[in-house]
């Protein structure tokens, strides 16, 4: 599993100009099975995406399609980890 931490590199008004396209991109990637969860950071300095794609390279290719990435609005930090324990109801997250 991968945790993707997005950090905005431009002011929020610029981010908001691309927000609708970013949300459409997220919907498309959920439909493709690329992502399992996502949301805004609090305070709103970026976002977080959880992905169960098989390889970092595959994830990087998917993230390159994000309108935020294409417009240079965010930096992406990717952390890979192996899920070894989960709460009841989340067994699908284990590898």
Buried (B, 14 or more C-beta within 10 A) or exposed (E): BBBBBBEBBBEEEBBEEBEEBBEEBBEEBEEEEBBBEBEEEEEEEBBBBBBBBEEEEEBBEBBEEBBBBEBEBBEBEBEEEEEEEEEEEEEEBEE
